[in-house]
């Protein structure tokens, strides 16, 4: 008996049809339903992601402010040096 014949015998013999197929459908259907714990876990994951995004935005905003303050201090130092040179 060749491989093709064996495979066809398995298909028609109930391996992929009948009760075996029904069992696989029930198993996979059970995997797609989410209970309260799974839903809570998804909500926690979403909240954590949103908090991380907000923290990143805040960090970027703080970094921009620090750079502007540093630029201002650099300008002030240059101005003070020039004024000091003029006065002397």
C-alpha positions as CSV (number, residue, x, y, z in Angstrom):
1,X,0.0,0.0,0.0
2,X,1.5,3.4,-1.1
3,X,1.6,6.5,1.0
4,X,-1.2,8.2,-0.9
5,X,-3.4,5.2,-0.3
6,X,-2.5,5.1,3.4
7,X,-3.3,8.8,3.7
8,X,-6.7,8.5,2.0
9,X,-7.5,5.5,4.2
10,X,-6.7,7.6,7.3
11,X,-8.9,10.5,6.0
12,X,-11.9,8.3,5.2
13,X,-11.3,6.1,8.3
14,X,-12.2,9.0,10.7
15,X,-8.8,10.3,11.4
16,X,-9.6,13.7,9.9
17,X,-13.4,13.4,9.9
18,X,-16.1,12.4,12.3
19,X,-15.5,12.3,16.0
20,X,-11.8,13.3,15.6
21,X,-12.7,16.5,13.8
22,X,-15.4,17.4,16.3
23,X,-12.9,16.9,19.1
24,X,-10.4,19.2,17.5
25,X,-13.1,21.8,16.9
26,X,-14.1,21.7,20.5
27,X,-10.5,22.0,21.7
28,X,-9.7,25.0,19.5
29,X,-13.0,26.7,20.3
30,X,-12.1,26.5,24.0
31,X,-8.8,28.3,23.4
32,X,-10.5,31.3,21.9
33,X,-12.8,32.2,24.8
34,X,-11.4,34.5,27.4
35,X,-12.3,34.4,31.0
36,X,-12.2,37.3,33.4
37,X,-8.5,36.6,34.3
38,X,-7.5,36.8,30.7
39,X,-9.5,40.0,30.1
40,X,-8.0,41.6,33.2
41,X,-4.5,40.6,32.0
42,X,-5.1,42.2,28.6
43,X,-6.3,45.4,30.3
44,X,-3.2,45.5,32.5
45,X,-1.0,45.0,29.5
46,X,-2.8,47.9,27.7
47,X,-2.5,50.1,30.7
48,X,1.2,49.3,31.1
49,X,1.8,50.1,27.5
50,X,0.0,53.4,27.7
51,X,1.9,54.3,30.9
52,X,5.2,53.5,29.2
53,X,4.2,55.7,26.2
54,X,3.3,58.6,28.5
55,X,6.5,58.2,30.5
56,X,8.5,58.3,27.2
57,X,6.7,61.5,26.1
58,X,7.4,63.1,29.5
59,X,11.0,62.1,29.3
60,X,11.3,63.7,25.9
61,X,9.6,66.9,27.1
62,X,11.9,67.1,30.1
63,X,14.9,66.5,27.9
64,X,13.9,69.3,25.6
65,X,13.5,71.7,28.5
66,X,16.9,70.7,29.9
67,X,18.5,71.4,26.5
68,X,16.8,74.8,26.3
69,X,18.0,75.6,29.8
70,X,21.5,74.5,28.9
71,X,21.4,76.7,25.8
72,X,20.3,79.7,27.9
73,X,23.1,79.2,30.4
74,X,25.6,78.9,27.6
75,X,24.4,82.1,26.1
76,X,24.5,83.8,29.5
77,X,28.1,82.6,30.1
78,X,29.1,84.0,26.7
79,X,27.4,87.3,27.4
80,X,29.1,87.6,30.8
81,X,32.5,86.8,29.3
82,X,32.0,89.4,26.6
83,X,30.8,92.0,29.1
84,X,33.8,91.2,31.3
85,X,36.2,91.6,28.4
86,X,34.6,95.0,27.5
87,X,34.8,96.3,31.0
88,X,38.4,95.4,31.4
